[in-house]
Amino acid sequence: MADFICDQTFKAQDFTKTRLKKAEYENCRFEGCDFSNGFLDNQHFMECTFLECNLSNTNVVNAIFKEVRFEHCKMMGLKFEDCNALFMDFRFVDCTLNYSSFYGLTLKGLRVEDTKLIGVDFTDCNLTQAQFVRSNLENAVFQNTNLSQADVSTSTNMIIDPEINDLSNCTFSLANLPGLLTKHKIKVVS
């Protein structure tokens, strides 16, 4: 049985060579830690915060992220579909998630703020009621994605095909309109 670690703060620790101790972490803070190219597989994080951490290319197979907040983190190349999807619930604020993948996940109510999502894969995702606030969705992939009741009105650079995604009651701004018409080679001018 894994250890239970609660209410701890981990500051500026390098977990690239030495793994984070296998445990269930609850209400813990990880500040300025480096997990890049490391291992968080089979770890459990509940109500934790990662602040200014580097998690790029980290192995997250079977990891549990429940009510986890990532702020000012570099998280490039993560395969979130490898996580334990049963308890998945997180929020991203001012992060870099470029080239990460959320393939096939149910992330109802996901909140992403001021985040770079360049080349992120949202294929087959359920993003019902998701909020993408002031985020860059350049080259993000939306195929068979449920964005019903989602809000992308303040985000930029998205190209979403309404014919292969569910956009019912999704909120867009007028500036987003060209990204919905790209397939049809229609130019929108103001």
Phi, psi and chi 1 to 4 in degrees:
 res  aa     phi    psi   chi1   chi2   chi3   chi4
   1 MET       -  136.8 -176.7  168.7  153.6      -
   2 ALA   -73.1  152.2      -      -      -      -
   3 ASP   -67.5  160.3  -71.3  -14.4      -      -
   4 PHE  -115.3  119.7  179.8   73.5      -      -
   5 ILE  -119.5  123.7  -60.9  172.1      -      -
   6 CYS  -129.2  143.2 -174.3      -      -      -
   7 ASP    56.6   38.5  -58.6  -38.1      -      -
   8 GLN  -108.5  152.3  -63.2  -71.7  -40.0      -
   9 THR  -118.0  131.1  -61.9      -      -      -
  10 PHE  -114.2  117.3  -59.4   84.0      -      -
  11 LYS  -115.3  133.2  -72.9 -171.6  177.0 -176.2
  12 ALA    47.2   42.5      -      -      -      -
  13 GLN   -98.4  145.4  -65.9 -168.6   29.7      -
  14 ASP  -101.6  108.0 -175.6  -11.8      -      -
  15 PHE  -104.7   22.3  -64.9  108.0      -      -
  16 THR   -79.4  -27.3   59.6      -      -      -
  17 LYS  -111.9  -36.3  -66.4  176.5 -179.1   56.9
  18 THR  -108.4  124.7  -55.3      -      -      -
  19 ARG   -69.7  149.6  -69.1  177.6   66.3  132.5
  20 LEU   -63.5  136.0  177.6   67.4      -      -
  21 LYS   -54.8  134.2  180.0  178.8 -178.5  179.5
  22 LYS   -66.5  121.3  174.5  131.0  175.7   65.5
  23 ALA  -167.4  174.1      -      -      -      -
  24 GLU  -101.2  118.7  -67.4 -176.6   18.3      -
  25 TYR  -103.8  124.3  -65.7   87.6      -      -
  26 GLU  -126.1  131.4 -176.2  173.7  -40.9      -
  27 ASN    54.7   39.9 -162.1   36.7      -      -
  28 CYS  -102.6  157.1  -69.1      -      -      -
  29 ARG  -120.4  134.4  -72.8 -178.9   61.2   86.7
  30 PHE  -117.4  111.7  -62.0   88.3      -      -
  31 GLU  -116.9  120.5  -61.0  177.1    8.6      -
  32 GLY    64.2   26.7      -      -      -      -
  33 CYS   -89.3  150.6  -65.6      -      -      -
  34 ASP  -111.9  113.6 -169.9   -5.6      -      -
  35 PHE  -111.6    5.3  -61.4   93.5      -      -
  36 SER   -56.2  135.2   59.6      -      -      -
  37 ASN    56.6   19.4  -62.4  -58.1      -      -
  38 GLY  -102.5 -156.5      -      -      -      -
  39 PHE  -131.4  121.7  -62.8   89.4      -      -
  40 LEU  -122.7   18.8  -70.8  178.1      -      -
  41 ASP   -63.2  140.9   53.8  -45.8      -      -
  42 ASN    62.3   17.5  -61.4  -59.2      -      -
  43 GLN   -91.0  155.4  -63.5  -78.3   28.7      -
  44 HIS  -120.6  124.2  -62.8 -168.5      -      -
  45 PHE  -124.5  118.6  -59.6   98.1      -      -
  46 MET  -123.6  126.2  -77.4   86.5   59.6      -
  47 GLU    55.3   41.2  -60.2  175.4   18.1      -
  48 CYS  -104.6  160.3  -67.7      -      -      -
  49 THR  -126.0  132.7  -60.9      -      -      -
  50 PHE  -110.5  117.5  -69.9   81.3      -      -
  51 LEU  -120.2  122.5  177.9   65.0      -      -
  52 GLU    53.9   41.8  -62.5  177.7  -10.2      -
  53 CYS  -102.0  156.9  -67.7      -      -      -
  54 ASN  -109.1  112.2 -175.4   -9.1      -      -
  55 LEU  -115.5   16.7  -65.4  105.1      -      -
  56 SER   -58.3  133.7  -66.2      -      -      -
  57 ASN    57.3   26.2  -61.9  -50.5      -      -
  58 THR   -78.6  141.4  -60.9      -      -      -
  59 ASN   -76.5  117.9  179.5  -24.4      -      -
  60 VAL  -119.5   25.7  -69.3      -      -      -
  61 VAL   -58.3  126.6  172.6      -      -      -
  62 ASN    60.9   14.1  -66.8  -39.2      -      -
  63 ALA   -71.8  146.7      -      -      -      -
  64 ILE  -108.8  124.8  -67.5  174.7      -      -
  65 PHE  -122.0   96.9  -66.5  103.7      -      -
  66 LYS  -114.0  120.6  178.7  149.0  178.0   63.4
  67 GLU    53.9   49.4  -65.2 -178.5   44.3      -
  68 VAL  -105.4  138.5  172.8      -      -      -
  69 ARG  -115.7  128.1 -175.4  177.0  172.8  102.3
  70 PHE  -110.9  121.8  -62.9   96.9      -      -
  71 GLU  -126.2  129.7  -64.3 -179.3   40.7      -
  72 HIS    54.9   39.2  -45.8  -70.3      -      -
  73 CYS  -105.1  149.7  -70.2      -      -      -
  74 LYS   -99.4  119.2 -176.1  176.5  178.2 -177.0
  75 MET  -137.4   48.3  -53.0  174.5   72.0      -
  76 MET   -76.9  140.6  -63.8  173.9   60.4      -
  77 GLY    73.5   20.9      -      -      -      -
  78 LEU   -82.1  142.7  -73.2  178.3      -      -
  79 LYS  -106.8   83.0  -65.0 -174.7 -177.6  -54.8
  80 PHE   -63.3  -23.2  -72.4   98.3      -      -
  81 GLU   -66.3  -14.5   68.1  -95.2   22.0      -
  82 ASP   -82.7  -11.5  -68.6  -17.0      -      -
  83 CYS   -71.7  168.8  -66.2      -      -      -
  84 ASN   -72.7  106.4 -176.0  -35.2      -      -
  85 ALA   -73.4  -16.4      -      -      -      -
  86 LEU   -64.0  -36.6 -174.5   61.7      -      -
  87 PHE  -113.6   17.8  -60.0  105.2      -      -
  88 MET   -71.0  123.4 -166.9  171.1  -67.1      -
  89 ASP  -162.4  106.6  175.8   23.5      -      -
  90 PHE  -144.5  168.8   33.2   53.8      -      -
  91 ARG  -136.1  140.5 -178.7  174.8 -179.5  175.9
  92 PHE  -118.8  128.0  -57.9   99.7      -      -
  93 VAL  -128.9  119.5  178.4      -      -      -
  94 ASP    52.2   52.1 -167.4   22.2      -      -
  95 CYS  -112.8  166.3  -68.2      -      -      -
  96 THR  -114.2  108.9  -59.6      -      -      -
  97 LEU  -110.6   17.9  -79.2  163.1      -      -
  98 ASN   -49.8  138.7  -60.0  -11.1      -      -
  99 TYR    59.9   25.3  -50.9  107.9      -      -
 100 SER   -91.0  168.4  -68.8      -      -      -
 101 SER  -133.7  134.3  176.6      -      -      -
 102 PHE  -117.9   25.5  -66.7   88.8      -      -
 103 TYR   -47.1  123.8  179.5   84.2      -      -
 104 GLY    72.6   10.1      -      -      -      -
 105 LEU   -87.8  153.4  -66.2  176.2      -      -
 106 THR  -100.3  112.2  -63.5      -      -      -
 107 LEU  -129.0   54.4  -60.4  169.3      -      -
 108 LYS   -59.5  131.6  -67.2 -179.8  179.7  178.0
 109 GLY    75.6   12.7      -      -      -      -
 110 LEU   -54.6  137.9  173.1   68.5      -      -
 111 ARG  -121.5  124.2 -175.7  161.6  174.5   92.8
 112 VAL  -128.8  121.6  179.7      -      -      -
 113 GLU  -123.5  135.7  -60.6  173.4   46.7      -
 114 ASP    49.2   41.9  -58.4  -55.3      -      -
 115 THR  -117.9  145.0  -67.1      -      -      -
 116 LYS   -89.7  121.5  -68.1  178.1 -173.7  163.5
 117 LEU  -123.2   42.6  -61.7  148.4      -      -
 118 ILE   -68.9  124.2  -62.9  169.0      -      -
 119 GLY    69.5   18.6      -      -      -      -
 120 VAL   -77.2  141.9  170.7      -      -      -
 121 ASP   -99.9  115.5 -172.8   -1.3      -      -
 122 PHE  -112.4   23.8  -69.2  108.2      -      -
 123 THR   -58.4  134.4  -60.0      -      -      -
 124 ASP    60.4   22.7  -68.7  -30.7      -      -
 125 CYS   -87.1  151.1  -79.5      -      -      -
 126 ASN  -103.6  103.2 -176.8  -16.2      -      -
 127 LEU  -111.1   33.8  -62.4  172.0      -      -
 128 THR   -54.1  130.4  -57.2      -      -      -
 129 GLN    63.4   17.2  -62.5  177.9  -27.3      -
 130 ALA   -68.3  154.1      -      -      -      -
 131 GLN  -126.7  115.3  -64.1  178.1   -1.4      -
 132 PHE  -105.6  101.2  -68.1   91.8      -      -
 133 VAL  -103.1  120.5 -179.0      -      -      -
 134 ARG    47.0   44.2  -63.2  175.5  -53.5  -84.9
 135 SER  -113.0  154.1  -66.4      -      -      -
 136 ASN   -97.5  113.8 -176.5  -10.1      -      -
 137 LEU  -107.9   31.4  -69.7  158.3      -      -
 138 GLU   -60.2  126.9 -177.8  179.1  -14.9      -
 139 ASN    60.3   15.7  -65.0  -38.5      -      -
 140 ALA   -67.2  144.6      -      -      -      -
 141 VAL  -101.6  120.6  178.1      -      -      -
 142 PHE  -120.5  106.1  -65.7   93.1      -      -
 143 GLN  -136.8  125.1  -70.2 -177.4  -11.1      -
 144 ASN    54.2   39.8 -164.4   34.5      -      -
 145 THR  -100.6  134.7  -54.8      -      -      -
 146 ASN   -92.8  106.8 -176.5  -13.5      -      -
 147 LEU  -111.4   24.7  -74.0  159.2      -      -
 148 SER   -62.5  135.4   61.0      -      -      -
 149 GLN    62.7   13.1  -58.3  174.3   39.9      -
 150 ALA   -80.5  164.6      -      -      -      -
 151 ASP  -127.8  113.7 -173.3  -15.6      -      -
 152 VAL  -120.3   16.6  -65.3      -      -      -
 153 SER   -62.9  -25.2   62.2      -      -      -
 154 THR  -104.0    2.7   59.3      -      -      -
 155 SER   -93.3  165.9  -71.0      -      -      -
 156 THR  -130.2  164.9   58.1      -      -      -
 157 ASN    64.4   22.0  -59.9  -41.9      -      -
 158 MET   -89.8  146.1   69.6 -157.9   78.7      -
 159 ILE  -124.9  113.9  -64.5  175.5      -      -
 160 ILE  -130.3  123.7  -57.8  174.3      -      -
 161 ASP   -85.9  113.1 -175.8  -14.1      -      -
 162 PRO   -63.9  -18.3  -17.7   28.6      -      -
 163 GLU   -79.8  -20.7  -66.5  177.7   14.5      -
 164 ILE  -120.0   10.8   60.5  170.3      -      -
 165 ASN  -134.2  151.5  -64.9  -72.2      -      -
 166 ASP   -89.5  109.5 -178.3   -7.5      -      -
 167 LEU  -113.2   19.5  -56.9  179.7      -      -
 168 SER   -61.3  127.4   27.2      -      -      -
 169 ASN    60.1   21.5  -63.3  -52.0      -      -
 170 CYS   -78.5  140.0 -174.9      -      -      -
 171 THR   -99.0  122.5  -56.0      -      -      -
 172 PHE  -120.8  159.5  -66.9   91.6      -      -
 173 SER   -98.7  167.1   69.4      -      -      -
 174 LEU   -59.1  -34.3 -163.3   52.8      -      -
 175 ALA   -65.6  -23.1      -      -      -      -
 176 ASN   -80.0  -16.0  -61.1  140.8      -      -
 177 LEU   -53.3  -44.0 -170.8   56.9      -      -
 178 PRO   -57.1  -34.0  -26.5   35.4      -      -
 179 GLY   -69.3  -18.2      -      -      -      -
 180 LEU   -89.2  -16.1  -63.9  172.6      -      -
 181 LEU  -110.5    1.6  -59.3  171.6      -      -
 182 THR   -52.7  -43.8  -60.7      -      -      -
 183 LYS   -56.6  -33.9  171.6 -178.3  173.9  179.5
 184 HIS   -90.0    1.9  -56.7  -70.3      -      -
 185 LYS    54.6   40.3  -61.7 -179.9 -178.8  167.6
 186 ILE   -98.5  132.1  -63.7  172.0      -      -
 187 LYS   -98.3  131.9  -66.9 -178.7 -177.6  178.0
 188 VAL  -110.5  126.5  178.2      -      -      -
 189 VAL  -119.2  154.1  -66.3      -      -      -
 190 SER  -107.3      -   55.3      -      -      -
